[in-house]
Structures are given as structure tokens and as C-alpha cells.
Amino acid sequence: MSSAKVGAKAPEFEAPAYYKGGFTTVKLSDFQGKWVMLCFYPGDFTFV
Amino acid sequence: MSVDSQFVHKVWNDQELSKMAKKDIPFYMASDGGGNIGSLYGVYDPEDGVDYRGRFIIDPDGVIQAMEVLTPPVGRKFNETVRQIQAYQYVRAAKGTEACPAGWEPGKKTLKPAPELVGNVWKVWDPFTDH
């Protein structure tokens, strides 16, 4: 049930995160007014 | 963002990435436990329980302008992402009056869409020299 399409609003999300030495929560809407590069990858400690 | 926890992200930063990059990772390393966010973005593989290499460029209005999705064994090229962000920033600043043709990079020729340009792009833009 993907709702991500070019030209459409990016789906909002909230996720636990590691950031500069601490643990926090990050939301897409925290970056309103800024350019965002959102990257997914298969896993930590994998090879590529 | 991957299905790993924020705690594993920390250890990966500390033990490996910071050694590769010669500094700590400067951006958020978010956890997508269960792949819920990956599912929302169409990049979660429930069979393997991991997110594909999905990359989304989101503009200041929260609109997705570009996406790229690769399966696990091939890595991305970061410079291409930077080029796309630069091009989207350029056309946004031009408020739709200019477009960036194939291979465009900052400083290269843009096109100004207008009725006179229809069928005449070949006169003003050379794919061999203008990129």
C-alpha cells in the first residue's frame, strides 16, 4: 500500500533515530521548508 | 533509514562508518522497524524483511520530486543525487520558466519552454556540447 509518487506529497512518518551521539525521534514534517534527501538501505553492517 | 534499531545505527557509526568517513555521520540515522515506513514508500521487501535502496528528493513543500530504487547488490552514485537536487533547486527558483535538459549541471544551458521552442530544441541545444 505504497502512497509515494513523484509530484505528490511525501507520506509523513515518525521514527526513532540516532543523531550526533544521541537518541531522538525524527519526523518528516520537522523539515518543512527544507530540501530533504530520504534514503533507505537494506541493513547496517552489510557490504554495499 | 533501515530496519535496524537506532542502537545498531550507533554501533555501525562508531565501529565502521566513522572510520570510513573520518568523522561521525552528520545526518539522522532513522529506524524503520517492521518496515512500515518502507512499505509506505513502496521500498520494503517483506520476504527478506529489508528496505531496498530507495532514494527520495523531497522539496520544501513536502512534495516528492524524484525517486530512485535499487535492489540490494548495487550501490548508488551520490553525485547524481546532488546533480538532481541542484537542478530541482534551479527550476524552483526560476518558477517554472526554465527547464534543465538531459545531463544538465550548474552553469550549463537551460531551456525556456515556449511555443516557439516546439520542434526547435535542436537549434538551441546540442546534446554533444551543451551538457
N, CA and C atoms of all chains as a GROMACS GRO file, in nm:
protein
  537
    1MET      N    1   0.084  -0.120   0.000
    1MET     CA    2   0.000   0.000   0.000
    1MET      C    3   0.087   0.125   0.000
    2SER      N    4   0.172   0.129  -0.102
    2SER     CA    5   0.260   0.245  -0.114
    2SER      C    6   0.180   0.366  -0.160
    3SER      N    7   0.214   0.483  -0.101
    3SER     CA    8   0.147   0.605  -0.146
    3SER      C    9   0.248   0.707  -0.193
    4ALA      N   10   0.371   0.662  -0.218
    4ALA     CA   11   0.476   0.754  -0.262
    4ALA      C   12   0.477   0.764  -0.414
    5LYS      N   13   0.455   0.885  -0.465
    5LYS     CA   14   0.458   0.908  -0.610
    5LYS      C   15   0.529   1.041  -0.635
    6VAL      N   16   0.600   1.052  -0.748
    6VAL     CA   17   0.658   1.182  -0.779
    6VAL      C   18   0.545   1.280  -0.809
    7GLY      N   19   0.565   1.403  -0.766
    7GLY     CA   20   0.463   1.506  -0.786
    7GLY      C   21   0.358   1.507  -0.676
    8ALA      N   22   0.364   1.409  -0.586
    8ALA     CA   23   0.267   1.402  -0.476
    8ALA      C   24   0.336   1.427  -0.343
    9LYS      N   25   0.258   1.463  -0.244
    9LYS     CA   26   0.309   1.487  -0.109
    9LYS      C   27   0.378   1.360  -0.056
   10ALA      N   28   0.494   1.376   0.004
   10ALA     CA   29   0.564   1.262   0.062
   10ALA      C   30   0.489   1.216   0.187
   11PRO      N   31   0.470   1.084   0.204
   11PRO     CA   32   0.399   1.035   0.322
   11PRO      C   33   0.471   1.076   0.451
   12GLU      N   34   0.394   1.127   0.546
   12GLU     CA   35   0.452   1.167   0.676
   12GLU      C   36   0.494   1.041   0.754
   13PHE      N   37   0.603   1.052   0.828
   13PHE     CA   38   0.644   0.941   0.914
   13PHE      C   39   0.714   0.995   1.038
   14GLU      N   40   0.721   0.910   1.137
   14GLU     CA   41   0.794   0.943   1.259
   14GLU      C   42   0.874   0.818   1.294
   15ALA      N   43   1.001   0.835   1.328
   15ALA     CA   44   1.085   0.718   1.354
   15ALA      C   45   1.188   0.748   1.461
   16PRO      N   46   1.223   0.646   1.542
   16PRO     CA   47   1.334   0.663   1.634
   16PRO      C   48   1.464   0.675   1.555
   17ALA      N   49   1.558   0.754   1.605
   17ALA     CA   50   1.679   0.776   1.527
   17ALA      C   51   1.800   0.796   1.617
   18TYR      N   52   1.917   0.768   1.556
   18TYR     CA   53   2.045   0.804   1.618
   18TYR      C   54   2.093   0.929   1.548
   19TYR      N   55   2.130   1.031   1.625
   19TYR     CA   56   2.172   1.157   1.562
   19TYR      C   57   2.279   1.224   1.648
   20LYS      N   58   2.398   1.236   1.593
   20LYS     CA   59   2.509   1.308   1.658
   20LYS      C   60   2.527   1.268   1.805
   21GLY      N   61   2.540   1.139   1.828
   21GLY     CA   62   2.573   1.093   1.962
   21GLY      C   63   2.456   1.068   2.054
   22GLY      N   64   2.332   1.101   2.010
   22GLY     CA   65   2.217   1.082   2.098
   22GLY      C   66   2.102   1.010   2.029
   23PHE      N   67   2.005   0.969   2.110
   23PHE     CA   68   1.886   0.904   2.056
   23PHE      C   69   1.770   1.002   2.058
   24THR      N   70   1.695   1.005   1.948
   24THR     CA   71   1.588   1.103   1.935
   24THR      C   72   1.478   1.047   1.845
   25THR      N   73   1.380   1.130   1.816
   25THR     CA   74   1.275   1.091   1.722
   25THR      C   75   1.279   1.190   1.607
   26VAL      N   76   1.263   1.140   1.486
   26VAL     CA   77   1.267   1.229   1.370
   26VAL      C   78   1.136   1.215   1.292
   27LYS      N   79   1.083   1.329   1.250
   27LYS     CA   80   0.960   1.330   1.170
   27LYS      C   81   0.988   1.402   1.038
   28LEU      N   82   0.924   1.360   0.932
   28LEU     CA   83   0.943   1.429   0.804
   28LEU      C   84   0.902   1.576   0.817
   29SER      N   85   0.794   1.601   0.889
   29SER     CA   86   0.744   1.739   0.899
   29SER      C   87   0.839   1.832   0.975
   30ASP      N   88   0.939   1.775   1.046
   30ASP     CA   89   1.041   1.859   1.110
   30ASP      C   90   1.118   1.940   1.006
   31PHE      N   91   1.117   1.894   0.880
   31PHE     CA   92   1.200   1.954   0.776
   31PHE      C   93   1.120   2.038   0.678
   32GLN      N   94   0.999   2.074   0.716
   32GLN     CA   95   0.918   2.156   0.627
   32GLN      C   96   0.994   2.285   0.594
   33GLY      N   97   0.992   2.324   0.466
   33GLY     CA   98   1.066   2.443   0.425
   33GLY      C   99   1.209   2.414   0.385
   34LYS      N  100   1.250   2.287   0.397
   34LYS     CA  101   1.387   2.250   0.357
   34LYS      C  102   1.383   2.138   0.254
   35TRP      N  103   1.492   2.125   0.180
   35TRP     CA  104   1.508   2.012   0.089
   35TRP      C  105   1.548   1.891   0.172
   36VAL      N  106   1.489   1.776   0.141
   36VAL     CA  107   1.517   1.654   0.216
   36VAL      C  108   1.562   1.544   0.120
   37MET      N  109   1.669   1.475   0.156
   37MET     CA  110   1.703   1.352   0.084
   37MET      C  111   1.674   1.237   0.180
   38LEU      N  112   1.577   1.155   0.145
   38LEU     CA  113   1.538   1.041   0.227
   38LEU      C  114   1.592   0.914   0.163
   39CYS      N  115   1.678   0.843   0.236
   39CYS     CA  116   1.743   0.724   0.180
   39CYS      C  117   1.712   0.600   0.262
   40PHE      N  118   1.668   0.497   0.195
   40PHE     CA  119   1.652   0.365   0.257
   40PHE      C  120   1.767   0.276   0.213
   41TYR      N  121   1.804   0.179   0.297
   41TYR     CA  122   1.906   0.081   0.257
   41TYR      C  123   1.879  -0.049   0.332
   42PRO      N  124   1.932  -0.160   0.278
   42PRO     CA  125   1.894  -0.291   0.334
   42PRO      C  126   1.938  -0.315   0.478
   43GLY      N  127   2.058  -0.275   0.515
   43GLY     CA  128   2.093  -0.304   0.654
   43GLY      C  129   2.229  -0.253   0.696
   44ASP      N  130   2.242  -0.222   0.825
   44ASP     CA  131   2.370  -0.184   0.883
   44ASP      C  132   2.466  -0.302   0.872
   45PHE      N  133   2.591  -0.276   0.861
   45PHE     CA  134   2.696  -0.378   0.858
   45PHE      C  135   2.680  -0.475   0.739
   46THR      N  136   2.611  -0.430   0.633
   46THR     CA  137   2.614  -0.511   0.511
   46THR      C  138   2.721  -0.450   0.421
   47PHE      N  139   2.738  -0.503   0.301
   47PHE     CA  140   2.863  -0.475   0.230
   47PHE      C  141   2.863  -0.357   0.134
   48VAL      N  142   2.748  -0.329   0.072
   48VAL     CA  143   2.747  -0.226  -0.032
   48VAL      C  144   2.714  -0.090   0.028
   49MET      N  145   1.794   0.533   0.663
   49MET     CA  146   1.681   0.459   0.720
   49MET      C  147   1.691   0.313   0.681
   50SER      N  148   1.690   0.226   0.781
   50SER     CA  149   1.686   0.082   0.754
   50SER      C  150   1.606   0.019   0.867
   51VAL      N  151   1.584  -0.112   0.858
   51VAL     CA  152   1.503  -0.178   0.961
   51VAL      C  153   1.582  -0.198   1.091
   52ASP      N  154   1.710  -0.166   1.091
   52ASP     CA  155   1.790  -0.178   1.213
   52ASP      C  156   1.746  -0.075   1.317
   53SER      N  157   1.771  -0.108   1.444
   53SER     CA  158   1.734  -0.014   1.550
   53SER      C  159   1.831   0.104   1.555
   54GLN      N  160   1.789   0.211   1.624
   54GLN     CA  161   1.876   0.328   1.641
   54GLN      C  162   2.003   0.290   1.719
   55PHE      N  163   1.993   0.183   1.798
   55PHE     CA  164   2.109   0.142   1.878
   55PHE      C  165   2.214   0.075   1.788
   56VAL      N  166   2.166  -0.007   1.695
   56VAL     CA  167   2.259  -0.068   1.599
   56VAL      C  168   2.319   0.040   1.508
   57HIS      N  169   2.236   0.140   1.473
   57HIS     CA  170   2.288   0.252   1.392
   57HIS      C  171   2.407   0.318   1.463
   58LYS      N  172   2.394   0.336   1.594
   58LYS     CA  173   2.502   0.400   1.670
   58LYS      C  174   2.630   0.316   1.662
   59VAL      N  175   2.614   0.186   1.683
   59VAL     CA  176   2.732   0.099   1.680
   59VAL      C  177   2.794   0.097   1.540
   60TRP      N  178   2.711   0.098   1.438
   60TRP     CA  179   2.762   0.099   1.299
   60TRP      C  180   2.839   0.229   1.273
   61ASN      N  181   2.782   0.341   1.321
   61ASN     CA  182   2.855   0.468   1.308
   61ASN      C  183   2.989   0.462   1.380
   62ASP      N  184   2.984   0.415   1.505
   62ASP     CA  185   3.104   0.418   1.589
   62ASP      C  186   3.212   0.322   1.539
   63GLN      N  187   3.171   0.201   1.498
   63GLN     CA  188   3.268   0.096   1.467
   63GLN      C  189   3.316   0.097   1.322
   64GLU      N  190   3.231   0.149   1.231
   64GLU     CA  191   3.270   0.135   1.091
   64GLU      C  192   3.258   0.265   1.011
   65LEU      N  193   3.138   0.324   1.009
   65LEU     CA  194   3.118   0.439   0.920
   65LEU      C  195   3.208   0.556   0.954
   66SER      N  196   3.226   0.583   1.083
   66SER     CA  197   3.310   0.698   1.121
   66SER      C  198   3.454   0.676   1.080
   67LYS      N  199   3.494   0.548   1.066
   67LYS     CA  200   3.631   0.518   1.022
   67LYS      C  201   3.643   0.538   0.871
   68MET      N  202   3.537   0.503   0.798
   68MET     CA  203   3.537   0.524   0.653
   68MET      C  204   3.534   0.672   0.620
   69ALA      N  205   3.443   0.745   0.689
   69ALA     CA  206   3.419   0.885   0.656
   69ALA      C  207   3.517   0.978   0.727
   70LYS      N  208   3.596   0.926   0.821
   70LYS     CA  209   3.688   1.003   0.904
   70LYS      C  210   3.616   1.106   0.991
   71LYS      N  211   3.485   1.086   1.009
   71LYS     CA  212   3.407   1.169   1.102
   71LYS      C  213   3.275   1.098   1.128
   72ASP      N  214   3.201   1.148   1.230
   72ASP     CA  215   3.072   1.086   1.260
   72ASP      C  216   2.971   1.121   1.152
   73ILE      N  217   2.872   1.032   1.134
   73ILE     CA  218   2.766   1.057   1.037
   73ILE      C  219   2.689   1.183   1.079
   74PRO      N  220   2.679   1.283   0.990
   74PRO     CA  221   2.621   1.412   1.031
   74PRO      C  222   2.469   1.418   1.018
   75PHE      N  223   2.405   1.314   0.964
   75PHE     CA  224   2.259   1.319   0.946
   75PHE      C  225   2.188   1.217   1.035
   76TYR      N  226   2.057   1.223   1.035
   76TYR     CA  227   1.977   1.131   1.115
   76TYR      C  228   1.986   0.990   1.058
   77MET      N  229   2.009   0.893   1.145
   77MET     CA  230   2.003   0.753   1.105
   77MET      C  231   1.877   0.697   1.170
   78ALA      N  232   1.771   0.687   1.090
   78ALA     CA  233   1.640   0.653   1.145
   78ALA      C  234   1.615   0.503   1.137
   79SER      N  235   1.533   0.455   1.229
   79SER     CA  236   1.500   0.313   1.236
   79SER      C  237   1.360   0.287   1.180
   80ASP      N  238   1.354   0.193   1.087
   80ASP     CA  239   1.226   0.156   1.025
   80ASP      C  240   1.190   0.014   1.066
   81GLY      N  241   1.182  -0.009   1.198
   81GLY     CA  242   1.150  -0.142   1.249
   81GLY      C  243   1.017  -0.192   1.191
   82GLY      N  244   1.019  -0.314   1.139
   82GLY     CA  245   0.898  -0.370   1.080
   82GLY      C  246   0.873  -0.326   0.936
   83GLY      N  247   0.954  -0.231   0.889
   83GLY     CA  248   0.941  -0.188   0.750
   83GLY      C  249   0.817  -0.106   0.719
   84ASN      N  250   0.756  -0.048   0.823
   84ASN     CA  251   0.630   0.026   0.799
   84ASN      C  252   0.651   0.148   0.711
   85ILE      N  253   0.762   0.219   0.734
   85ILE     CA  254   0.784   0.340   0.654
   85ILE      C  255   0.826   0.300   0.512
   86GLY      N  256   0.909   0.195   0.502
   86GLY     CA  257   0.946   0.145   0.370
   86GLY      C  258   0.823   0.101   0.291
   87SER      N  259   0.728   0.040   0.358
   87SER     CA  260   0.603  -0.001   0.290
   87SER      C  261   0.530   0.121   0.238
   88LEU      N  262   0.525   0.223   0.321
   88LEU     CA  263   0.457   0.348   0.284
   88LEU      C  264   0.520   0.409   0.158
   89TYR      N  265   0.651   0.390   0.144
   89TYR     CA  266   0.724   0.447   0.030
   89TYR      C  267   0.745   0.345  -0.083
   90GLY      N  268   0.691   0.223  -0.066
   90GLY     CA  269   0.698   0.124  -0.173
   90GLY      C  270   0.835   0.060  -0.190
   91VAL      N  271   0.918   0.061  -0.085
   91VAL     CA  272   1.053   0.007  -0.099
   91VAL      C  273   1.082  -0.107   0.000
   92TYR      N  274   0.979  -0.159   0.067
   92TYR     CA  275   1.002  -0.266   0.164
   92TYR      C  276   0.981  -0.403   0.099
   93ASP      N  277   1.076  -0.494   0.123
   93ASP     CA  278   1.064  -0.630   0.073
   93ASP      C  279   1.028  -0.721   0.190
   94PRO      N  280   0.899  -0.760   0.202
   94PRO     CA  281   0.857  -0.838   0.318
   94PRO      C  282   0.919  -0.977   0.322
   95GLU      N  283   0.958  -1.030   0.205
   95GLU     CA  284   1.017  -1.164   0.203
   95GLU      C  285   1.152  -1.166   0.276
   96ASP      N  286   1.236  -1.068   0.244
   96ASP     CA  287   1.367  -1.061   0.310
   96ASP      C  288   1.365  -0.974   0.435
   97GLY      N  289   1.256  -0.902   0.456
   97GLY     CA  290   1.244  -0.818   0.575
   97GLY      C  291   1.337  -0.699   0.575
   98VAL      N  292   1.370  -0.647   0.455
   98VAL     CA  293   1.459  -0.530   0.447
   98VAL      C  294   1.402  -0.425   0.350
   99ASP      N  295   1.453  -0.304   0.364
   99ASP     CA  296   1.418  -0.198   0.269
   99ASP      C  297   1.516  -0.201   0.151
  100TYR      N  298   1.464  -0.181   0.031
  100TYR     CA  299   1.551  -0.165  -0.086
  100TYR      C  300   1.625  -0.032  -0.076
  101ARG      N  301   1.716  -0.007  -0.173
  101ARG     CA  302   1.787   0.121  -0.175
  101ARG      C  303   1.698   0.226  -0.241
  102GLY      N  304   1.605   0.277  -0.166
  102GLY     CA  305   1.513   0.379  -0.217
  102GLY      C  306   1.564   0.517  -0.180
  103ARG      N  307   1.562   0.609  -0.278
  103ARG     CA  308   1.610   0.745  -0.251
  103ARG      C  309   1.508   0.845  -0.305
  104PHE      N  310   1.466   0.936  -0.216
  104PHE     CA  311   1.360   1.031  -0.250
  104PHE      C  312   1.410   1.173  -0.227
  105ILE      N  313   1.389   1.259  -0.328
  105ILE     CA  314   1.420   1.401  -0.312
  105ILE      C  315   1.288   1.472  -0.285
  106ILE      N  316   1.278   1.535  -0.168
  106ILE     CA  317   1.154   1.598  -0.124
  106ILE      C  318   1.176   1.749  -0.115
  107ASP      N  319   1.089   1.827  -0.180
  107ASP     CA  320   1.111   1.972  -0.186
  107ASP      C  321   1.059   2.042  -0.059
  108PRO      N  322   1.081   2.173  -0.047
  108PRO     CA  323   1.042   2.243   0.077
  108PRO      C  324   0.892   2.242   0.105
  109ASP      N  325   0.810   2.209   0.004
  109ASP     CA  326   0.666   2.194   0.027
  109ASP      C  327   0.628   2.052   0.067
  110GLY      N  328   0.726   1.964   0.078
  110GLY     CA  329   0.696   1.825   0.114
  110GLY      C  330   0.654   1.739  -0.003
  111VAL      N  331   0.681   1.785  -0.125
  111VAL     CA  332   0.642   1.710  -0.245
  111VAL      C  333   0.763   1.630  -0.296
  112ILE      N  334   0.738   1.503  -0.330
  112ILE     CA  335   0.846   1.419  -0.386
  112ILE      C  336   0.872   1.463  -0.530
  113GLN      N  337   0.995   1.506  -0.558
  113GLN     CA  338   1.030   1.548  -0.694
  113GLN      C  339   1.101   1.438  -0.771
  114ALA      N  340   1.171   1.349  -0.701
  114ALA     CA  341   1.245   1.244  -0.771
  114ALA      C  342   1.258   1.123  -0.681
  115MET      N  343   1.264   1.007  -0.742
  115MET     CA  344   1.289   0.885  -0.665
  115MET      C  345   1.372   0.788  -0.747
  116GLU      N  346   1.448   0.706  -0.675
  116GLU     CA  347   1.531   0.604  -0.740
  116GLU      C  348   1.528   0.483  -0.647
  117VAL      N  349   1.506   0.365  -0.702
  117VAL     CA  350   1.501   0.245  -0.618
  117VAL      C  351   1.590   0.137  -0.679
  118LEU      N  352   1.687   0.089  -0.602
  118LEU     CA  353   1.776  -0.018  -0.647
  118LEU      C  354   1.761  -0.139  -0.556
  119THR      N  355   1.779  -0.258  -0.613
  119THR     CA  356   1.782  -0.379  -0.530
  119THR      C  357   1.917  -0.383  -0.457
  120PRO      N  358   1.930  -0.466  -0.354
  120PRO     CA  359   2.048  -0.459  -0.265
  120PRO      C  360   2.188  -0.465  -0.326
  121PRO      N  361   2.217  -0.546  -0.430
  121PRO     CA  362   2.360  -0.565  -0.461
  121PRO      C  363   2.433  -0.451  -0.532
  122VAL      N  364   2.362  -0.345  -0.573
  122VAL     CA  365   2.432  -0.236  -0.641
  122VAL      C  366   2.412  -0.105  -0.564
  123GLY      N  367   2.523  -0.034  -0.545
  123GLY     CA  368   2.519   0.092  -0.470
  123GLY      C  369   2.486   0.210  -0.558
  124ARG      N  370   2.452   0.320  -0.493
  124ARG     CA  371   2.409   0.440  -0.565
  124ARG      C  372   2.529   0.527  -0.602
  125LYS      N  373   2.504   0.630  -0.683
  125LYS     CA  374   2.607   0.730  -0.710
  125LYS      C  375   2.562   0.863  -0.651
  126PHE      N  376   2.631   0.904  -0.548
  126PHE     CA  377   2.588   1.021  -0.472
  126PHE      C  378   2.588   1.148  -0.558
  127ASN      N  379   2.689   1.161  -0.647
  127ASN     CA  380   2.698   1.283  -0.729
  127ASN      C  381   2.573   1.303  -0.815
  128GLU      N  382   2.510   1.195  -0.857
  128GLU     CA  383   2.390   1.208  -0.938
  128GLU      C  384   2.274   1.264  -0.853
  129THR      N  385   2.266   1.223  -0.729
  129THR     CA  386   2.164   1.278  -0.641
  129THR      C  387   2.187   1.428  -0.621
  130VAL      N  388   2.311   1.466  -0.600
  130VAL     CA  389   2.343   1.608  -0.581
  130VAL      C  390   2.305   1.687  -0.707
  131ARG      N  391   2.338   1.632  -0.824
  131ARG     CA  392   2.303   1.699  -0.950
  131ARG      C  393   2.152   1.719  -0.962
  132GLN      N  394   2.075   1.619  -0.926
  132GLN     CA  395   1.929   1.631  -0.936
  132GLN      C  396   1.876   1.736  -0.838
  133ILE      N  397   1.930   1.738  -0.717
  133ILE     CA  398   1.886   1.840  -0.620
  133ILE      C  399   1.919   1.980  -0.673
  134GLN      N  400   2.039   1.997  -0.728
  134GLN     CA  401   2.077   2.128  -0.784
  134GLN      C  402   1.982   2.169  -0.896
  135ALA      N  403   1.945   2.073  -0.981
  135ALA     CA  404   1.856   2.104  -1.093
  135ALA      C  405   1.716   2.140  -1.043
  136TYR      N  406   1.666   2.065  -0.944
  136TYR     CA  407   1.533   2.098  -0.890
  136TYR      C  408   1.534   2.232  -0.818
  137GLN      N  409   1.643   2.263  -0.751
  137GLN     CA  410   1.652   2.394  -0.685
  137GLN      C  411   1.653   2.506  -0.790
  138TYR      N  412   1.723   2.479  -0.901
  138TYR     CA  413   1.731   2.579  -1.008
  138TYR      C  414   1.593   2.605  -1.068
  139VAL      N  415   1.521   2.500  -1.106
  139VAL     CA  416   1.392   2.521  -1.171
  139VAL      C  417   1.289   2.578  -1.073
  140ARG      N  418   1.304   2.545  -0.946
  140ARG     CA  419   1.212   2.602  -0.846
  140ARG      C  420   1.235   2.753  -0.835
  141ALA      N  421   1.362   2.793  -0.835
  141ALA     CA  422   1.394   2.936  -0.827
  141ALA      C  423   1.345   3.010  -0.951
  142ALA      N  424   1.346   2.940  -1.066
  142ALA     CA  425   1.302   3.003  -1.192
  142ALA      C  426   1.149   3.000  -1.205
  143LYS      N  427   1.083   2.946  -1.106
  143LYS     CA  428   0.936   2.939  -1.103
  143LYS      C  429   0.875   2.881  -1.231
  144GLY      N  430   0.936   2.775  -1.279
  144GLY     CA  431   0.876   2.706  -1.393
  144GLY      C  432   0.905   2.769  -1.529
  145THR      N  433   0.984   2.876  -1.534
  145THR     CA  434   1.012   2.939  -1.663
  145THR      C  435   1.129   2.872  -1.737
  146GLU      N  436   1.206   2.791  -1.664
  146GLU     CA  437   1.319   2.724  -1.727
  146GLU      C  438   1.317   2.575  -1.692
  147ALA      N  439   1.375   2.494  -1.780
  147ALA     CA  440   1.385   2.351  -1.755
  147ALA      C  441   1.528   2.306  -1.779
  148CYS      N  442   1.569   2.202  -1.710
  148CYS     CA  443   1.707   2.152  -1.720
  148CYS      C  444   1.711   2.030  -1.812
  149PRO      N  445   1.775   2.041  -1.928
  149PRO     CA  446   1.779   1.926  -2.020
  149PRO      C  447   1.869   1.813  -1.971
  150ALA      N  448   1.871   1.704  -2.047
  150ALA     CA  449   1.948   1.584  -2.010
  150ALA      C  450   2.093   1.619  -1.978
  151GLY      N  451   2.145   1.564  -1.872
  151GLY     CA  452   2.285   1.582  -1.838
  151GLY      C  453   2.318   1.719  -1.781
  152TRP      N  454   2.216   1.802  -1.755
  152TRP     CA  455   2.241   1.937  -1.706
  152TRP      C  456   2.320   1.937  -1.576
  153GLU      N  457   2.411   2.035  -1.568
  153GLU     CA  458   2.483   2.061  -1.444
  153GLU      C  459   2.486   2.211  -1.425
  154PRO      N  460   2.507   2.259  -1.302
  154PRO     CA  461   2.508   2.403  -1.277
  154PRO      C  462   2.600   2.476  -1.375
  155GLY      N  463   2.552   2.585  -1.433
  155GLY     CA  464   2.629   2.664  -1.528
  155GLY      C  465   2.602   2.625  -1.673
  156LYS      N  466   2.538   2.509  -1.693
  156LYS     CA  467   2.509   2.467  -1.830
  156LYS      C  468   2.378   2.528  -1.878
  157LYS      N  469   2.355   2.514  -2.009
  157LYS     CA  470   2.239   2.576  -2.072
  157LYS      C  471   2.107   2.515  -2.025
  158THR      N  472   2.011   2.602  -1.997
  158THR     CA  473   1.876   2.555  -1.966
  158THR      C  474   1.786   2.588  -2.085
  159LEU      N  475   1.665   2.537  -2.082
  159LEU     CA  476   1.569   2.564  -2.189
  159LEU      C  477   1.452   2.643  -2.132
  160LYS      N  478   1.399   2.735  -2.214
  160LYS     CA  479   1.284   2.815  -2.171
  160LYS      C  480   1.162   2.771  -2.253
  161PRO      N  481   1.080   2.683  -2.195
  161PRO     CA  482   0.967   2.629  -2.270
  161PRO      C  483   0.875   2.741  -2.319
  162ALA      N  484   0.846   2.742  -2.450
  162ALA     CA  485   0.758   2.842  -2.512
  162ALA      C  486   0.713   2.784  -2.644
  163PRO      N  487   0.601   2.834  -2.702
  163PRO     CA  488   0.553   2.780  -2.829
  163PRO      C  489   0.661   2.780  -2.938
  164GLU      N  490   0.745   2.885  -2.942
  164GLU     CA  491   0.847   2.894  -3.048
  164GLU      C  492   0.953   2.784  -3.036
  165LEU      N  493   0.965   2.728  -2.918
  165LEU     CA  494   1.070   2.628  -2.897
  165LEU      C  495   1.028   2.489  -2.947
  166VAL      N  496   0.898   2.472  -2.967
  166VAL     CA  497   0.849   2.340  -3.009
  166VAL      C  498   0.910   2.304  -3.144
  167GLY      N  499   0.977   2.191  -3.151
  167GLY     CA  500   1.040   2.147  -3.275
  167GLY      C  501   1.172   2.215  -3.304
  168ASN      N  502   1.212   2.310  -3.220
  168ASN     CA  503   1.334   2.387  -3.244
  168ASN      C  504   1.443   2.370  -3.139
  169VAL      N  505   1.420   2.272  -3.051
  169VAL     CA  506   1.522   2.250  -2.947
  169VAL      C  507   1.656   2.219  -3.012
  170TRP      N  508   1.656   2.147  -3.123
  170TRP     CA  509   1.782   2.110  -3.190
  170TRP      C  510   1.864   2.232  -3.232
  171LYS      N  511   1.797   2.348  -3.250
  171LYS     CA  512   1.870   2.470  -3.290
  171LYS      C  513   1.942   2.536  -3.172
  172VAL      N  514   1.886   2.518  -3.052
  172VAL     CA  515   1.943   2.590  -2.937
  172VAL      C  516   2.018   2.500  -2.839
  173TRP      N  517   2.001   2.368  -2.853
  173TRP     CA  518   2.066   2.279  -2.755
  173TRP      C  519   2.129   2.161  -2.826
  174ASP      N  520   2.260   2.145  -2.807
  174ASP     CA  521   2.334   2.037  -2.871
  174ASP      C  522   2.370   1.932  -2.766
  175PRO      N  523   2.316   1.811  -2.779
  175PRO     CA  524   2.341   1.709  -2.677
  175PRO      C  525   2.488   1.670  -2.665
  176PHE      N  526   2.569   1.702  -2.767
  176PHE     CA  527   2.710   1.664  -2.761
  176PHE      C  528   2.799   1.771  -2.697
  177THR      N  529   2.752   1.896  -2.701
  177THR     CA  530   2.839   2.002  -2.647
  177THR      C  531   2.775   2.080  -2.532
  178ASP      N  532   2.642   2.074  -2.518
  178ASP     CA  533   2.577   2.158  -2.418
  178ASP      C  534   2.547   2.086  -2.286
  179HIS      N  535   2.621   1.982  -2.256
  179HIS     CA  536   2.598   1.921  -2.124
  179HIS      C  537   2.731   1.892  -2.058
   0.00000   0.00000   0.00000
